[in-house]
Amino acid sequence: MRFAAIIDLKGNISEAIMKEGKTSLKSQKEEEHFCKQVAIRRKIRKQFDKSLGPVNYVHIERQKVTQIVIYPKHKTVYVTLEPKMDIRRKLEIIEQIKKKTWNL
């Protein structure tokens, strides 16, 4: 993992950590804005839970980074991974995060 954050339902970062030796691809202001947008998107996706079922996770592949968003009960977990990582390894990481954070 490059970066991991716990975000409250309003989009505020509760906790965050960057992997040693890595630098953020976004400025602090951009990171805060992104987390606010994550909270907004969670609310929008929630509107479709009844008809489509709840979101398991959100997986975004970008050229420079893979972004993963997971929705435990009262928080949001946001992590970034190296884009060249094997997809099976990414899925293993997602499952580990879900198991460890389901009660947040």
N, C-alpha and C positions, 0 to 999 in steps of 0.2 A: 504494500500500500504506500502511496505517496503521501496522502493526506486523509484524515478522518475527523469528522465533526458530529457532535450531537446538537441538534437544532430544536428549539421549542416550537410550539404550534404557531407562534407569531413570526417565526423566522429569525429569532435571535440565536446566536451561537452560544450554547451553554458551556461546551468543552470542545477543544480542537487540538490536534497534534499533527505536526509535519514530520515525515521521516527524515532522520538525520542525513545531512548531505544533499537533500533535495531543496529546491526553492519553489516558491509558489509561482504558478503561471498567471495568477491574477493579483492585482493590488488588493490591499485590505478593504478598500472601499468597494471594489468589484466583488470580492468574496462576500461581504455583508449584503450587497445588493442581490447576489445570486441566491443566498440563503433566504432572503425575504421572498424571492420568486419561487423557491422550493416550497415554502409554506403556502403560497397562493395556489400553486399547482396541486398540492395535496388536497386542498379544499375543493378544487374543481374536479379532481378525479373521484373524490368521495361521492359526488353527485351521481356517479354511475355505478356505485357499489351494489345497489339494489338490483339493477338489471344485468350487470356484467360480473358481479362479484368483486370483492376487495382486491386491491393491487398487491401482488406478491413482492415486486420490486420494480424499479425503473433502471434500465441499463442503456447508457448512451455511449456510443463509440465515436470518439473524435480523433482527428489526426494526431494530436499531441497527448491525449489523455483519455482514459475510460472513466466515466462517471457512473456511480451506482448510488441509488437512493432507496432506502428501506424505511417502511412505516410501522414501527412498533406502536403501541397503544397511544402514548401521549407525547412522544418525541419523534424526530426524524433523524435517521442516521445517513450521513452523506460521506462517501469515500471516493477517492480517486485511485486508479491503478494505472500501471504502465500499459499502453495500448497494445504492445507486442506480446503481452502475456497470453498464454494458451487459454482458450475459452473454457476448457474444463477446469482449469485452475481458478479462473474468475468465478465460475459457478460454485466451486468448493468454498471460496472465500465468502461469497454471498450467503451460502447456507450456514457457515460458521457464525457470521455476523447476526443472522436471523435468530439462531439458537441462543446466542449470548445477550441479545438485546430485546427479546420478545416482551419483556415486562417493563420496559421503559415507558 
